[in-house]
């Protein structure tokens, strides 16, 4: 009888431990979505910034070696729309330390300083640090006459980044406000952009996620990384987490906060 009571005791004890293990909430430390989203954010911000600066000063037919990429532009007498090409060749090391190759093909519907003019930037056989990037960026000039800043609606469609660990997919619908630097066409280090809007994607591990900017993301032309701003990111099946890009300090770090616990990530 004593043995039976002892067996019953151990059975109940193990059952209690098993129940406690089942009820204990699994720790959510998923930061891959935030890392992959910032990777797409950074590169497509560069695509817009480069296309924007080149289109502004595009004077006609020319072939210019600017840094290590070549720009081929149409003649000013050509009818709209016009197409220009930014060619990074087989390997162009940028000021940001990233190695690019391939082309960005930019189609312009009209003079870029005019309200409602549109550019479409298409990536053609385009690689960054040997990772293939695809996608199309469309920007519409929404700047009202007499405005002190410039405003653009930006959509990125069918974007992907092929990594060794899997393929990142990304789309976004954003508004960009160009706060400073638009009076110096040939200088990009004084450009400051703020970005609002939403995005969605699939990280390299196949998990989908959605993004909403809650505090404008700041892009500073003198820095290779996002310098400030906050977004909310919700991975499939997990709780919403915040991604904080900091206080305008130029570094490649961001902080992901999940249920009160913070994790530092490195932007790529």
C-alpha positions in Angstrom: 0.0 0.0 0.0 2.9 2.3 0.8 4.5 1.6 -2.5 1.2 2.5 -4.3 1.0 5.8 -2.4 4.6 6.5 -3.4 4.0 5.7 -7.0 0.9 8.0 -7.0 3.0 10.8 -5.5 5.7 10.6 -8.1 3.1 10.4 -10.9 1.3 13.5 -9.7 4.7 15.3 -9.2 5.8 14.6 -12.8 2.3 15.5 -14.1 2.6 18.8 -12.3 6.0 19.5 -13.8 4.8 18.7 -17.3 1.8 20.9 -16.9 4.0 23.8 -15.7 6.3 23.3 -18.7 3.3 23.5 -21.0 1.9 26.6 -19.4 5.3 28.4 -19.3 5.3 30.9 -22.2 8.0 30.4 -24.8 10.4 33.4 -24.9 10.0 35.4 -28.1 13.4 36.7 -29.2 12.8 36.7 -33.0 14.9 39.6 -34.5 15.6 38.2 -38.0 12.6 40.1 -39.4 13.9 43.4 -38.1 17.4 42.7 -39.4 16.1 41.8 -42.9 13.6 44.7 -43.0 16.3 47.2 -42.2 18.5 45.7 -44.9 15.8 46.3 -47.5 15.0 49.8 -46.1 18.6 50.9 -46.3 19.2 49.7 -49.9 16.0 51.0 -51.4 16.6 54.4 -49.7 19.9 54.4 -51.5 18.2 53.6 -54.8 15.8 56.5 -54.3 18.5 58.9 -53.2 20.9 58.1 -56.1 18.1 58.2 -58.7 16.7 61.5 -57.2 20.1 63.3 -57.2 21.0 62.2 -60.7 17.6 63.0 -62.2 17.7 66.5 -60.7 20.9 67.5 -62.4 20.4 65.5 -65.6 21.2 68.0 -68.4 21.1 65.8 -71.5 23.1 63.2 -73.3 26.2 62.4 -71.4 28.3 59.6 -70.0 29.9 60.6 -66.7 32.2 58.6 -64.5 30.9 59.6 -61.1 32.7 57.8 -58.3 32.9 54.4 -60.0 29.5 54.2 -61.8 28.6 55.5 -65.2 25.5 57.5 -66.0 24.0 57.5 -69.5 21.3 60.0 -70.0 19.0 61.0 -73.0 19.2 64.2 -74.9 17.2 67.2 -73.5 15.3 67.4 -76.9 14.1 63.8 -76.5 10.3 63.5 -75.8 9.0 62.4 -72.4 9.2 59.8 -70.9 13.0 59.6 -70.9 15.2 56.8 -69.7 18.6 57.0 -68.1 20.9 54.3 -66.8 23.1 54.1 -63.7 25.7 51.4 -64.4 27.8 50.0 -61.6 29.7 47.7 -64.0 31.1 44.5 -62.7 32.0 45.9 -59.3 31.7 49.4 -57.8 32.7 50.0 -54.2 30.6 52.9 -52.8 31.4 55.3 -50.1 29.2 53.2 -47.8 31.5 50.2 -48.1 29.1 48.2 -50.2 30.1 46.5 -53.4 27.5 47.0 -56.2 27.2 45.7 -59.7 24.6 45.8 -62.4 22.3 48.7 -63.3 19.5 50.9 -62.1 17.2 51.8 -65.1 15.3 55.1 -64.4 12.3 56.2 -66.4 11.2 59.9 -66.0 7.7 61.1 -67.1 8.6 64.8 -67.0 10.8 67.5 -65.4 11.5 66.1 -61.9 10.9 69.4 -60.2 7.3 69.6 -61.5 4.3 68.5 -59.3 3.1 65.0 -60.1 6.2 64.1 -62.1 7.2 60.4 -61.7 10.3 58.3 -61.8 10.4 54.5 -61.9 13.7 52.8 -60.9 14.1 49.2 -62.0 17.0 47.0 -60.8 18.6 45.2 -63.6 21.0 42.3 -62.8 21.8 44.2 -59.6 24.0 42.9 -56.8 25.0 44.4 -53.5 27.9 42.6 -51.7 27.3 39.7 -54.1 23.7 39.3 -53.1 21.2 39.7 -55.9 18.6 42.4 -55.5 15.4 42.8 -57.5 12.5 45.2 -57.4 10.9 48.3 -58.8 10.7 51.7 -57.0 8.2 54.3 -58.1 8.3 57.9 -56.8 5.8 60.6 -57.5 6.7 64.3 -56.7 3.9 65.6 -54.4 5.6 68.9 -53.6 3.2 71.8 -53.5 4.3 75.0 -55.2 6.2 77.3 -52.7 6.8 74.5 -50.1 9.9 74.7 -48.0 10.5 71.0 -48.2 10.1 68.4 -51.0 7.6 65.5 -50.6 7.4 62.2 -52.6 5.1 59.2 -52.5 7.3 56.1 -52.8 6.2 52.5 -53.6 8.5 49.5 -53.8 7.1 46.4 -55.5 8.4 42.9 -55.9 11.6 43.5 -54.1 13.8 40.6 -53.1 17.3 40.0 -51.7 18.9 36.6 -52.2 21.1 35.6 -49.3 23.0 32.4 -48.5 20.4 31.7 -45.8 17.3 32.3 -47.9 15.5 35.0 -49.9 14.1 38.2 -48.4 11.0 39.6 -50.0 9.8 43.2 -49.3 7.2 45.7 -50.4 6.5 49.2 -49.1 4.2 52.2 -49.4 5.9 55.3 -48.0 6.0 59.1 -48.0 9.4 60.7 -48.0 10.0 64.3 -47.0 13.2 65.8 -48.2 14.1 68.2 -45.4 17.5 69.7 -46.5 20.1 69.5 -49.2 17.9 70.0 -52.3 19.7 73.3 -53.1 23.0 71.5 -53.6 22.4 69.2 -56.5 25.9 67.7 -56.6 26.3 67.1 -52.9 24.6 64.2 -51.2 26.1 64.5 -47.7 23.8 67.3 -46.7 20.7 65.5 -47.8 18.2 64.6 -44.9 15.1 62.6 -45.6 12.3 61.5 -43.2 10.2 58.4 -44.1 6.7 57.5 -42.9 4.3 54.7 -44.0 4.1 50.9 -44.0 5.8 47.8 -45.4 5.5 44.1 -45.4 7.8 41.2 -46.2 9.1 37.7 -45.7 12.4 37.2 -43.9 15.1 34.9 -45.1 13.7 32.1 -42.9 10.3 32.3 -44.6 8.4 34.1 -41.9 6.1 36.9 -43.0 5.8 40.2 -41.2 4.2 43.7 -41.3 5.7 47.1 -40.5 4.3 50.4 -39.6 6.4 53.5 -39.0 5.4 55.2 -35.7 8.1 57.9 -35.6 9.7 59.1 -38.9 12.7 57.1 -40.1 15.6 59.5 -40.7 18.0 59.1 -43.6 21.1 61.3 -43.4 23.2 61.6 -46.5 26.4 61.9 -44.4 25.7 58.4 -42.8 25.5 55.0 -44.4 22.7 53.9 -42.0 19.3 54.9 -40.7 20.0 57.3 -37.9 16.7 57.6 -36.0 13.1 56.7 -36.1 10.8 54.0 -34.6 8.7 51.3 -36.3 6.4 48.6 -35.1 7.0 45.2 -36.7 4.7 42.2 -36.3 6.0 38.8 -37.4 3.6 36.1 -38.4 2.2 34.4 -35.3 4.1 36.6 -32.9 3.5 39.8 -30.9 4.3 43.3 -32.2 7.8 44.5 -31.4 9.3 48.0 -31.7 12.5 48.7 -33.6 14.3 51.9 -32.5 17.0 53.3 -34.8 18.5 55.6 -32.2 19.0 59.3 -31.5 20.6 60.4 -34.9 24.0 58.9 -34.0 25.6 57.4 -37.1 26.0 53.7 -36.4 24.7 50.4 -37.7 22.9 49.5 -34.5 19.2 49.3 -33.7 17.2 48.1 -30.7 14.4 45.6 -30.9 12.1 45.5 -27.9 9.8 42.5 -27.4 7.5 42.4 -24.4 9.7 44.7 -22.5 13.0 42.9 -23.3 15.5 44.7 -25.6 17.8 43.1 -28.1 20.5 44.9 -30.1 20.7 44.1 -33.9 23.3 45.1 -36.4 22.1 46.5 -39.7 23.6 45.0 -42.8 
